[in-house]
Amino acid sequence: MSETPPKSLATTTRHLVQLALRVYLLCLAPITYFQRSLIYHPSRCERLLAGDADITVRSHDGLELHGWLILVETSRGADSVDIKPALAAGQPVVLFFPGNAGNRSDRGIQFQVLGSLNTHVLLVDYRGYADNPGKPSEADFAKDARSIWNHLTQELGVPPQRIVIYGESLGGGVATRLASELCQEGIEPGGLIIQSTFSSLVAVAQVHFPVVPVSWLLVDRYPSDQRIIKVTCPILQIHGQQDTIVPFWIGQKLFDAAPAKSSQGIAKQQIVMPHTDHNDVYSESSDHDKLIHGLKGFLDEVDRRSKSEVEQDSKTHQLTNNPTKEETQFINIDWTVIGPIILIALAVVLWWFSRTPQVKPQ
């Protein structure tokens, strides 16, 4: 019997590399297939009725998406008939897009703080979250966001300049896209607030999965740094410097990509919270007063501008449709009588100056 020759070192190395690649690709397969399960962490529940006004929005594909409208200084459980009169009072409305986990029942502190700053808050949960049907995806979230915007502006009658689009963490990607698309269509919201969010989901995934080629595999990418360039409304960013989920430097990339000023010349603003992590932005801490001061200033400015625009529109409407007393008298002159008299007078004057002078005989 002949003996099998020993394998060379090169052959053994090649086999080990091939084995390692197989194992690596085998591990990538479930990550790729189940990637949305790694991104989205919804809390499911039965019908969630606990807001001041329960809102239902129909999506582009016919789903009923439920949410809450928390009204300023109203009792919880107010009749839906009271929604429009309450919104017509003039306070800003925060259209809130939450992070990737939980549901609207977990945002009580946000409702409380924003409500204390004299704003209404509308939060409609994402599809697949809370009591909503469907499955999460970036593309569907974007379409649903537009449906919610349309419901707020068209069904509930809130002017765009009174709406502040607010995005928390993953919701920052949804909010930035909505604001960008609206601004490109010439529909400018009152403002955009982005909290603890990213320049892109790819950047965050690369931090948490450094050995995975996420730039190749990720389906829902949320490239906010490319979209925020087109946002023309005022922008406020909030980010904690101790953020362990979306590192501060990733949020800073998004802020740097934003336009320096809005179309109205208002500079972009930033609230940097030195002692704050990702999920404790609204908790009581040494940074809390800084957060409240920054939010109040931004929302008060939105309120002032929106009321100024409404007042200006009212004055323009009054000048156009309600002339002054003198203008009314001028308009009420009977030109069927005065017009011919003026024309005859002008004809006489022209005849007088154009007639040929007679030469006196000598």
Helices and strands as residue ranges (DSSP letters): H 9-33, H 35-39, E 41-42, E 53-58, E 64-70, G 80-82, H 83-87, E 93-97, E 101-102, G 104-106, H 108-116, E 120-124, H 138-150, I 151-155, G 160-162, E 163-168, H 170-184, E 191-195, H 201-208, H 214-217, H 224-227, G 228-230, E 235-240, H 248-257, E 269-273, H 288-321, H 325-331, H 335-354
